[in-house]
Amino acid sequence: MTMDYLIITLIGGLLCLDKTAPQLLISRPVVAAPVLGGLLGDFITGLIIGSFLELVWINRVPIGGYIPPDDTLAASVITAVVIIVSRRLGFDSPEIISFGFILFLPLVLAGQKVQQLIVKSNNSLDESAQIAAEKPDIKMLERLHIRGLVKAFIIPALMILVFTTIGVEVMYLLYRNLPAWSFEPLRLSYYLLPLIGVASGLNMVKIKRELPIFYALSLAAIILIEYLLELR
């Protein structure tokens, strides 16, 4: 179990770092969640969670100075907590995934605030880098770049560790004590999640003739997710 948390922290931190550098898009939920799921022995659950999150936040892109909600942080924590809790319970189900989203989806906003603070704190590094470039002091520039990267790795990694460690215990305790009537709404919400994502994605479609294609792809994605769930 300790090894699981170590893997989640290190790999999750590296995936979040991709938002800063080298920006290979491996920080996208549809990539990050399956990677963590695979490392924890449940690739399918990671793919389902990543697909849901990717659909919901697909229209939030980092353009200019805008910092979007941190879907990578949320994908990492939700994937890790759902898989570990499912393992403890001895079974997996759509209800567990839905409950994980209810508890930890707000992390996208918490992560966004933290990313904004990181960017602000890097302003001092930028001023120091300008002074070093005027000299020029190449070694100082290298150290400043490394400091910025270390900060972008360590802070999200620590957040993933804390929220996953606490989240597993909280979700396990709460799920075991849920009333019987709550499972049907949780199962229903599981099927509503991709529909919410499709509605969010429609905001990106600007040309009407593209809508049928988008609808078809969205339906195919929902069918694929359901097929993947059955494979679990």
C-alpha positions, 0 to 999 in steps of 0.5 A: 500500500505504501508503494501505491502512494509513492507511485501516485505521488511521483507519477501524479506530480510528473503528470502535473509538471507537464502543464509547465514543461515539456507540455506534451499533453500527458497532463490531459485527464484522458492520458493521466488517469489511465496511466495512473490506473495502469500503474495501480493495476486497473487501467480500465477504471483510469480510462473511464475516469479520464474520459469523463473528466476530459469531456467535462473540461475539454473547453477550458484551455490555457490561453494567454494568462488564463489558468484553467481548473486543474483537471490533472490533479482531480484525475490523479486523486479520483483515479487513485482513491476509487481504485484503492477503495474498490480494492478494499471493498473487494468489488468495483462499481459505477456507484463507487466512481460516481461517489469519487467524483462527488467527493473530489471533483472540487479539487479542480478549483483548489488546484486552479487556485494553487496554480495561480499562486505558483505563477505569481510566486514565479514572478520573482524568479522572472525578475532574477532571470532578467538580471542574470540574462543581462550579465549574462550568468548562465548558471544562475539562469539554469538554477532559476529554471530548475527552481521553477520546475521543482516548485511546479512538481513538488506542490502538486505532488504533495497535494496528491499525496495528502488528498489521496491518503486522507481521501481513501480513508474518508471515502471508504468510511462514508461509502460503507455507511451509505443508505441503501436508497442512495446507490440508485442515484449514484448509478444514475449520476454515473451515466449522466457524467458523460452527458454533462461532458457532451454538453460542455463540449458543444460550446467548442463547436462553432460550425453547425455542420460539425454537430452531427459528427460531434453527436456521433462521436459523443454517442460512440464514446458513451457506448465505449465507456459502458463496454469498458465498464462491463470488461471490469 
